């Protein structure tokens, strides 16, 4: 299940990043369904919280009043920020896959549903001292905005980020847990626990004002393993497990079609 956020109730999830994001490259993938288009709402914010109003830089991903998805590179209040939007415009009640990534301090990108034509921009941003992930809330120097809708399958990468083919696989519904090189945190946001458990990394998210459980995006593909049966005379040692077609060595795994170890999407 996804997390359902309601802006009027100021619902969001937040947690520390435990200093795992320290340098470029950087990437974030998530699924988003918007309930309302009547205000500049956010679906995800990553920010340094030591002094929000005192010069800290940040990456932010937003749905703006222009009704498109935008990647916000913010150098702090003295320098201002740069918003750059994807060309896709948002409709309510539709799941979108949004991918934002920065290859370097001057190479930033955002794409929606693997359009093949990501929006790019070159604002110069020294990598900030990131120490928090916020989901469902945008903080900036003019105030705070909250999100109306559902968010799921949030993956954050640093040091190493998914390849173009792996980004395409994410947009097809492959879980971030297939692509673990550089994966710093993964939050499927199933909606069952508080804190919301990080299924990769240790950055568990604390819920504020109780965002509820919503229907997850359909068709998400997770890694799993299958025990392969044998005749008694040829049975392997007890407990031996073989990778399934979508396991770490299979069609969607790290060595397969969507994998990281030499597969077609590696």
C-alpha positions in Angstrom: 0.0 0.0 0.0 1.1 3.6 -0.6 1.0 6.4 1.8 -2.0 8.8 1.4 -1.1 12.4 2.3 -3.7 15.2 3.0 -2.4 18.8 2.7 -5.1 20.3 4.9 -4.0 18.0 7.7 -0.3 18.9 7.3 0.6 15.2 7.0 4.2 14.1 6.1 7.0 11.7 6.8 10.5 12.6 7.7 13.8 11.1 8.9 17.6 11.5 9.0 19.8 10.4 6.2 22.6 9.4 8.6 25.2 11.3 6.4 25.0 8.7 3.6 24.6 11.4 0.9 27.8 13.3 0.7 28.7 13.8 -3.0 27.5 13.6 -6.6 26.1 11.7 -8.4 22.7 11.7 -6.7 19.3 10.3 -7.8 15.8 9.8 -6.6 12.9 7.7 -8.0 9.3 7.6 -6.8 5.7 7.0 -7.8 3.2 9.8 -7.3 -0.5 10.2 -7.6 -1.9 13.7 -7.2 -5.4 14.4 -5.7 -5.5 18.2 -6.0 -4.1 20.8 -8.5 -5.2 23.9 -6.6 -1.9 24.9 -5.0 1.8 24.4 -5.3 2.1 21.1 -3.6 5.2 19.0 -3.0 5.6 15.2 -3.3 9.1 15.0 -1.9 11.7 17.2 -0.3 15.4 16.5 0.7 17.0 19.2 2.8 19.6 20.1 5.4 17.7 20.9 8.5 20.4 22.3 10.8 19.3 25.9 9.9 16.5 26.0 7.3 16.6 29.8 7.0 20.3 30.3 7.3 21.9 29.4 4.0 21.5 25.7 3.7 21.3 24.2 0.2 19.0 21.4 -0.8 17.4 19.3 -3.5 13.6 19.4 -3.8 11.1 17.7 -6.0 7.8 19.4 -6.4 4.4 19.6 -8.2 4.0 23.3 -8.7 1.2 25.7 -9.3 2.0 25.2 -13.0 0.8 21.6 -12.7 4.0 19.9 -13.7 6.7 18.2 -11.8 9.8 20.2 -11.0 13.3 19.6 -9.7 14.4 22.4 -7.4 18.1 23.1 -6.8 18.5 25.5 -4.0 21.7 27.3 -3.1 20.2 28.9 0.0 18.3 32.2 0.7 21.3 34.4 -0.2 21.7 32.8 -3.7 18.1 31.7 -4.4 17.1 28.6 -6.2 16.5 27.3 -9.7 13.3 25.5 -10.6 13.3 23.3 -13.7 10.2 21.4 -14.8 9.5 18.3 -16.8 7.4 18.9 -19.8 4.6 16.5 -18.7 1.6 18.1 -17.1 -0.1 16.5 -14.1 -3.6 15.1 -14.0 -5.3 14.0 -10.8 -5.9 10.3 -10.1 -3.0 9.1 -12.3 0.1 7.4 -11.2 3.4 8.9 -12.5 6.9 7.7 -12.2 9.2 10.6 -11.5 13.0 10.3 -11.8 15.4 13.2 -10.7 19.1 12.9 -10.9 22.3 15.0 -10.7 25.4 13.7 -12.4 27.5 16.6 -11.1 27.3 20.1 -9.6 26.2 21.5 -13.1 24.3 18.5 -14.6 20.7 18.1 -13.2 17.8 16.2 -14.8 14.2 15.2 -14.3 12.0 12.8 -16.3 8.5 11.6 -16.0 7.4 8.1 -17.1 10.7 7.6 -19.0 9.7 10.0 -21.7 13.1 9.7 -23.4 13.5 13.5 -23.3 14.4 14.5 -19.8 14.5 18.1 -18.8 18.1 19.2 -18.0 19.7 22.3 -16.5 23.1 23.4 -15.3 22.7 25.4 -12.1 26.0 25.2 -10.1 25.3 23.6 -6.7 28.1 22.4 -4.4 26.8 19.2 -2.8 25.0 20.3 0.4 25.3 18.8 3.9 22.1 16.7 3.5 20.9 15.3 6.7 17.2 14.7 6.3 14.6 13.2 3.9 11.1 14.6 4.0 8.2 13.0 2.0 4.9 14.9 1.5 6.3 18.3 2.5 8.3 21.1 0.8 10.1 23.5 3.0 11.6 26.7 1.6 12.4 30.2 2.8 8.8 31.3 2.1 7.1 28.7 4.2 6.0 25.1 4.1 3.7 23.3 1.5 2.2 19.9 1.9 1.0 17.2 -0.5 -2.4 15.9 -1.5 -2.3 12.4 -2.9 -0.3 9.2 -2.7 3.5 8.5 -2.8 5.2 5.2 -3.0 8.4 3.4 -3.9 10.9 6.1 -3.0 14.5 5.2 -3.8 17.5 7.5 -3.1 21.0 6.8 -4.6 24.4 8.4 -4.1 28.0 7.8 -5.2 26.6 5.5 -7.9 23.2 6.0 -9.6 21.1 3.8 -11.9 22.0 3.7 -15.6 19.6 5.0 -18.2 18.3 1.4 -18.9 17.8 0.9 -15.1 15.9 4.2 -14.9 13.7 2.8 -17.7 13.1 -0.4 -15.7 12.1 1.7 -12.7 9.5 3.5 -14.8 8.2 0.1 -15.9 7.6 -0.9 -12.3 10.8 -2.5 -11.1 11.3 -1.8 -7.4 14.4 0.3 -6.4 15.5 -2.8 -4.5 16.6 -4.4 -7.8 19.3 -1.8 -8.2 21.3 -1.7 -5.0 24.6 -0.2 -6.3 24.7 3.2 -4.6 21.2 2.7 -3.1 21.2 4.7 0.1 17.6 4.3 1.2 14.4 2.7 -0.1 11.0 3.5 1.2 8.2 1.5 -0.4 5.7 3.3 1.9 3.4 0.3 2.4 1.5 2.2 5.1 1.5 -0.5 7.8 4.1 0.8 10.3 5.1 4.0 12.2 7.9 4.7 11.9 7.7 3.8 8.2 10.4 1.2 7.7 13.3 1.7 5.3 13.6 -1.5 3.4 17.1 -0.6 2.4 19.3 1.5 4.7 18.4 2.6 8.2 16.6 5.9 7.5 13.2 5.0 9.0 10.6 7.8 8.6 8.6 9.2 11.4 5.0 10.1 10.5 3.4 13.4 11.4 -0.4 13.8 11.7 -0.9 10.2 10.6 -0.9 9.9 6.8 -3.1 6.9 6.0 -2.7 3.8 3.9 -3.7 4.1 0.2 -3.7 1.8 -2.8 -0.2 1.1 -4.1 0.7 1.7 -7.8 -0.2 -1.4 -9.7 2.3 -3.8 -11.2 5.4 -3.1 -9.0 7.9 -5.9 -9.4 9.9 -7.0 -6.4 12.9 -9.4 -6.1 12.1 -12.8 -4.7 13.4 -16.3 -4.5 11.9 -19.6 -5.3 12.9 -23.0 -3.9 13.5 -25.4 -6.7 12.3 -29.0 -6.1 14.4 -32.1 -6.8 13.9 -35.8 -6.7 14.9 -37.3 -3.4 18.0 -38.9 -4.8 19.3 -35.6 -6.2 18.0 -33.2 -3.6 20.4 -30.4 -2.6 21.4 -29.8 0.9 18.6 -28.6 3.1 18.0 -24.8 2.8 19.7 -24.3 -0.6 17.7 -21.7 -2.4 17.8 -21.0 -6.1 17.2 -17.5 -7.5 13.9 -17.0 -9.2 13.4 -15.3 -12.6 13.1 -12.0 -10.7 15.8 -12.7 -8.2 19.3 -11.4 -8.0 20.4 -13.5 -10.9 17.3 -13.7 -12.9 15.4 -11.7 -15.6 14.8 -8.7 -13.3 17.8 -9.2 -11.0 21.3 -7.8 -10.9 22.5 -10.1 -13.6 19.4 -10.2 -15.8 17.4 -8.2 -18.3 16.9 -5.3 -15.9 19.9 -6.0 -13.7 23.2 -4.4 -12.9 25.6 -7.2 -13.7 25.7 -7.3 -17.5 22.0 -7.8 -18.4 20.2 -6.0 -21.2 19.2 -3.2 -18.9 22.5 -3.1 -16.9 
